[in-house]
Amino acid sequence: MKIKIWLSALFFSVLAVVNNANGQQPLFSLLPAKETNISFVNRVIETDSLHVMNYEYLYNGSGVGVADFNGDGLPDIFFGKCRRL
């Protein structure tokens, strides 16, 4: 399974380089956690019973939601984890 993840990461990295080869500015840039005040990690620890062969979507995560949930005019970000650690 790790080889699939590695190959997927390699594919998307190459795709990003090829798409940016025409000299256009990227749409997004990576910002440090100190600047965004967002620190989120979805760690998945495989066990004998919790692994990708039993749970096909184990590495997909639960998702992220961005909206003005509290009405203050700022976007609120909610992250979902696969499981509690």
C-alpha positions in Angstrom: 0.0 0.0 0.0 2.9 2.4 0.8 4.1 2.0 -2.8 0.7 3.2 -4.1 0.9 6.3 -1.8 4.4 7.0 -3.0 3.6 6.6 -6.6 0.5 8.8 -6.3 2.6 11.5 -4.6 5.2 11.2 -7.3 2.6 11.4 -10.1 0.9 14.6 -8.6 4.3 16.2 -8.0 5.3 15.6 -11.6 1.9 16.8 -12.8 2.4 20.0 -10.7 5.8 20.7 -12.2 4.6 20.1 -15.8 1.5 22.3 -15.3 3.7 25.1 -13.9 6.3 24.7 -16.7 4.7 27.5 -18.8 5.8 30.0 -16.2 2.5 30.9 -14.6 2.2 31.6 -10.9 0.8 28.8 -8.8 -2.8 29.2 -7.5 -1.8 28.3 -4.0 1.3 28.5 -1.9 2.2 26.6 1.3 2.0 28.8 4.4 3.6 27.9 7.8 1.4 26.9 10.7 2.6 29.9 12.7 1.2 32.3 10.0 -2.1 30.5 9.5 -2.7 29.4 13.1 -3.7 26.0 11.7 -2.0 22.9 13.0 -3.7 19.7 12.0 -2.4 16.2 11.4 -4.5 13.1 10.5 -2.2 10.3 11.7 -3.3 6.9 10.7 -1.7 4.1 12.7 -2.2 0.7 11.2 -2.8 -2.4 13.4 -3.6 -6.0 12.7 -7.3 -5.1 12.5 -7.1 -1.5 11.3 -5.5 -1.5 7.9 -6.3 -0.7 4.3 -7.3 -4.3 3.4 -10.2 -4.1 5.9 -11.0 -0.4 5.4 -10.5 0.6 1.8 -10.9 4.4 2.5 -8.6 4.5 5.6 -6.2 7.1 4.2 -8.9 9.3 2.7 -9.7 11.2 5.9 -13.0 12.6 6.8 -12.8 16.0 5.1 -12.7 19.7 5.7 -15.4 22.3 5.8 -14.9 26.0 5.2 -17.7 28.5 5.8 -18.7 31.4 8.1 -20.3 29.1 10.6 -20.5 31.7 13.5 -21.5 34.7 11.4 -18.4 36.9 12.2 -17.6 37.5 8.5 -14.4 35.3 8.6 -14.1 31.8 7.2 -14.1 29.1 9.8 -12.3 25.9 9.0 -13.4 22.5 10.4 -11.2 19.3 9.9 -12.4 15.8 10.4 -10.1 13.0 11.5 -10.3 9.3 10.6 -10.2 8.3 14.3 -9.5 9.6 17.7 -5.9 9.4 18.9 
